[in-house]
Amino acid sequence: MLGWPPSVRVYVSTAGTDMRCGFDRLAAFVRDILSQDPLSGHLFVFFGRGGDRVKILFWDRTGYCLYYKRLERGVFHRPKSPAAGGVAELPVPELMLILEGLDLSGAKRRKRWTYP
């Protein structure tokens, strides 16, 4: 599995996405639907309509990278969108748990110290 620093932000499109989309179409989704800059270096996560596929688009200073995972059995438990726009923001460790197949809907996050 790939590793990302904690400074990287993760934006998840909670609506189902057509998994036939490639680099350019996903980048257009990031600009138009998620209202973010696809060249920012952050991770943009798209789940398939069936829930068993996920694509992660990110920019690594020289070009787009696309991580694609398909589950052989079961589905990913994608987060619910708190906003009306269908976008959720997650910390990197939560994304890793979702990619491992864990359902975080019942998980409870404890308070942690953060830099002011």
Summary of the structure (lengths in Angstrom):
residues: 116
radius of gyration: 14.0
end to end distance: 30.9
largest distance: 42.9
contacts: 276
relative contact order: 0.21
helix: 16%
strand: 28%
